[in-house]
């Protein structure tokens, strides 16, 4: 786990208790990246999937990320262990349990559909998702909605992912589409038509941008894909002028602090860019991205930021903004907001 925290004090320990106990929302987390290395290794063994390691310990060490391409390689190999509908259903059900354990009351979770379609049919994936949701809802009070993610490095899969998402939308399983993967090599304009079709069908649209490429990638995602939420977007600080435009347009940034340190998007010895993003008036949210892969959780994101000088009031505002940035309806948000207010009232 990436550690950026103050020395242990009574005040610091109280903050940590608050971070664990407070109701939270999350809008940027990947199902596959929330699956622990031990679990993916066991699935690989069960399915006789060949991994580039000889033992569980070597597999764990494989998750010491050198850079963003290495992370993508590990992510794809992890996803490749999923070969059956039961594998995927169990992964979904476990995600509910893990989110509830962190008191994450509501999540919008990416599923890497481009990768799963290599091994499973659209019908099998949707059936597995339905089974996993049903199981998860029986053992957890946390609510989850799912976004079908297109892998940039597999642009030929975008139509199939969209078709799957539309089928999932009709079944109440999918609420949107996303775009992740190798950002520099596969820019947003390659997915323009797919996103237009998704918007026309009423799907929510989001995209990773400004993480492994410059702020211009954010501009292209907003202009070409017409997204209102950007995954990561930390390079926005390189253009205060464009940041001002994003602030005026109320674009949301799905910030994932520990993730950015883990894969080298932010140097380990530098403060996280979210400080400047907040100071620029941008609408930021706090998320885990791939918590199991980075040995982190949601409370750790807030602890990291507290260690870098964020006040409790600032962090509570970020938590509230994350709820506000969800794709829930206004009445649904109001219901959750009462939970947030009830918790705040206990603090005196």
PyMOL commands that set and color helices and strands:
alter all, ss='L'
color gray80, all
select helices_A, chain A and resi 10-21+32-34+37-46+56-61+68-79+85-101+113-116+122-139+152-170+188-200+215-225+234-238+240-248+257-262+274-279+298-307+312-324+330-346
alter helices_A, ss='H'
color red, helices_A
select strands_A, chain A and resi 24-30+104-112+143-151+174-180+204-205+207-209+229-232+252-255+283-286
alter strands_A, ss='S'
color yellow, strands_A
deselect
rebuild
show_as cartoon
